[in-house]
Amino acid sequence: MAREIMSDADYEAYRRKVFDFLWREVEPLAAEIERSGVFPNDDLFPKFCDHGLWGLLIPKRHGGLGLTTKQYLPFLAEFSKVAGVVRVLLHVHNTSARAVASYGTKAQKEKLLPALARGDSSLTFAITEPNSGSGMDVACRAVRDGDKWVVTGSKHYITNAGLADLHLVCCRTGAPGERRDRRALSALVISPDTPGFTIEPMPHLMGNNGPYHGILRFDGARVPVESMIGAEGDGLEVFLGELEPSRAFVAASSLGAAERALEIALDFSKRRVTFSKTIAERPSIQAELAEMARDVYALRLILEDVADKLDKNEDCALEASIAKLTGLETVMRVTDKALDVVGGRAYFADYPYPLERIYREARINLAEEGTPSIQRLVMARALLDQPTPLAIGTLGTPYQPAGTDPALGQNPPPDLSYAHDPKNAK
Ligand SMILES: Cc1cc2nc3c(=O)[nH]c(=O)nc-3n(C[C@H](O)[C@H](O)[C@H](O)COP(=O)(O)OP(=O)(O)OC[C@H]3O[C@@H](n4cnc5c(N)ncnc54)[C@H](O)[C@@H]3O)c2cc1C
């Protein structure tokens, strides 16, 4: 039986082969894909298949490569460096496939995963709706009728809607009044051939154009009961469970874009001569480059830690949201600084660097897997739920002096009566 985890040597050989393919055969197409909004499916999809890119996270026994998170993140970063649209396309495909691998029944995995690993099939990840945000306020309803779920409602912004043959849809199966019931949501795999299911393309995007983003509309679509991933009521676990690693995946794509922006700024600064000196010799430019490198390095270290936790199946909602938010802030700062270093040329497409495109592409990280406010919300919630002391601010196991109160780190706890006395309120 094939070993489940790729060895370091095999991984390194595979990584080199794929990165070589990306720079030789994909990067030269990136500007035209973005300009035209047309993805060369016939050319690139079979090559993605030859390189195993559709099955990066699918276990080997189901036809994929079964990469660990630590092994997967560099691929996302490199996709992002080469062409944002490739990153978006493969990120959504692999995250959705991961959900089936994590939560599907044996029969569902055997049916769906080999085709997903070959790229013969692709699955979207559909939570967001026009009139309700992600998660608990899902309004798209699925009502049981015999051996079918009858689905009514809509989803929008759905990535890969223009290419996928299946959609993993978050539906409300609990009663409409149960808005805060954690078991009220379920996950259904729905084919676009289902009567009552239509898909509309969405407008041109700020970046990452290619396979269109879509609006999925369900008008009494009848879906077989065996299409449910997980049990009835597992929806929150399926979708939020995948959002946690996916936040690290988005952060890795931020890392790739930020690294490319830094590489461009470094290259340009060494070539551009003003007043008989390269701009790299100017302290103000050196300061920009140094700060960009600091940001990139910090993000890389955060991601290494989160990947390690995810691979050990440790709960890391806080760390994954920190990575996602840091990734966004990093890529925004670094691409801004790169624009500053490159000057006016950066405002033009491919003149000679693709910085203008990378800048636009990176802004998608704002919305993916939750906006900054939502990341802060998740972080605060996770912080307040954790037993103290926290393990995030220390190198190694936090030190706890003997005999201290584990909750407050002090013995005895401080007298807080002053703070509680209404007379002392301002
Ligand atoms: C290009 C693109 C591709 C996408 N692909 C997918 C996809 O494949 N599948 C999918 O399901 N979704 C997808 N999304 C949706 C994405 O996850 C959402 O855009 C994101 O979750 C924000 O939702 P919203 O756009 O409705 O913003 P809104 O919910 O309208 O938020 C607007 C602002 O209000 C803030 N806000 C909202 N609620 C709260 C709150 N409770 N507390 C504090 N602040 C709040 C937000 O942070 C934001 O700043 C995609 C989005 C984009 C732009």
The ligand as a Gaussian input file, in Angstrom:
#p B3LYP/6-31G(d) Opt

LIG

0 1
 C      -13.879000      37.265000      -4.921000
 C      -14.664000      36.605000      -3.834000
 C      -14.794000      35.223000      -3.824000
 C      -15.565000      34.607000      -2.831000
 N      -15.744000      33.248000      -2.877000
 C      -16.598000      32.666000      -1.994000
 C      -16.913000      31.281000      -2.088000
 O      -16.385000      30.546000      -2.941000
 N      -17.814000      30.751000      -1.208000
 C      -18.415000      31.512000      -0.256000
 O      -19.210000      30.983000       0.487000
 N      -18.140000      32.827000      -0.136000
 C      -17.249000      33.426000      -0.988000
 N      -16.954000      34.758000      -0.871000
 C      -17.612000      35.513000       0.159000
 C      -16.724000      36.013000       1.283000
 O      -16.463000      34.984000       2.185000
 C      -17.484000      37.205000       1.868000
 O      -17.303000      38.295000       0.979000
 C      -17.033000      37.591000       3.230000
 O      -17.334000      36.570000       4.146000
 C      -17.717000      38.892000       3.684000
 O      -19.101000      38.841000       3.487000
 P      -19.840000      40.053000       2.715000
 O      -19.079000      40.331000       1.473000
 O      -21.261000      39.674000       2.599000
 O      -19.635000      41.292000       3.636000
 P      -20.653000      41.855000       4.741000
 O      -21.108000      40.728000       5.618000
 O      -21.674000      42.681000       4.026000
 O      -19.674000      42.773000       5.563000
 C      -19.422000      44.129000       5.260000
 C      -18.578000      44.697000       6.401000
 O      -19.275000      44.533000       7.654000
 C      -18.477000      43.804000       8.582000
 N      -19.314000      42.902000       9.400000
 C      -20.295000      42.061000       8.972000
 N      -20.815000      41.388000      10.007000
 C      -20.129000      41.776000      11.113000
 C      -20.169000      41.436000      12.487000
 N      -21.018000      40.521000      12.964000
 N      -19.326000      42.049000      13.344000
 C      -18.445000      42.969000      12.909000
 N      -18.360000      43.345000      11.608000
 C      -19.170000      42.759000      10.723000
 C      -17.525000      43.003000       7.709000
 O      -16.324000      42.686000       8.416000
 C      -17.255000      43.974000       6.563000
 O      -16.262000      44.871000       6.952000
 C      -16.166000      35.388000      -1.835000
 C      -15.995000      36.779000      -1.823000
 C      -15.256000      37.382000      -2.808000
 C      -15.109000      38.886000      -2.786000

